[in-house]
């Protein structure tokens, strides 16, 4: 899935029909903190999961560790154990 990294606003952006999906983030010491998920009323669970997967795949390429702060993103990790290896040291889900 294509998404845009808006570095100025520190958020990843993708389209969901006419709406925008947004994940706010912060990067500190090679760790990507995923702090907020804003779906703007998009109910397409598959599209939202694809958006998160795309971000995690890009983070894996850049060798970043993930710190999920948002409850929806934590739930994603619970449902997708393949991505747990990306979690920062000490993060248990």
Residue pairs with C-beta under 8 A, 6 or more apart in sequence:
1 14
1 47
1 50
1 51
1 53
1 54
2 14
2 54
3 12
3 13
3 14
3 51
3 54
3 55
4 12
4 13
4 14
5 12
6 12
6 13
9 24
10 24
10 25
10 26
11 22
11 23
11 24
11 25
12 22
12 23
12 25
12 51
12 55
13 20
13 21
13 22
14 20
14 21
14 47
14 51
14 54
15 21
16 39
16 40
16 42
16 44
16 47
16 48
17 42
17 44
19 39
19 40
19 41
19 42
20 38
20 40
21 37
21 38
21 39
21 40
21 42
21 47
21 48
21 51
22 36
22 37
22 38
22 40
23 34
23 36
23 37
23 38
23 51
23 52
23 55
23 70
23 73
24 34
24 35
24 36
24 38
25 32
25 33
25 34
25 35
26 32
26 33
26 35
27 33
27 64
30 63
30 64
30 65
31 64
31 65
31 66
31 67
31 88
32 59
32 64
32 65
32 66
32 67
33 67
33 69
34 55
34 66
34 67
34 68
34 69
34 70
34 73
35 69
35 70
36 69
36 70
37 48
37 70
37 72
37 73
39 48
42 48
49 76
49 80
52 73
52 76
53 80
53 83
56 66
56 83
56 86
59 66
59 86
60 86
64 86
65 86
65 87
65 88
65 89
66 83
66 86
66 87
66 88
66 91
67 87
67 88
67 91
68 74
68 76
68 77
68 87
68 91
68 93
74 93
76 83
77 83
77 84
77 87
77 93
78 93
84 93
87 93
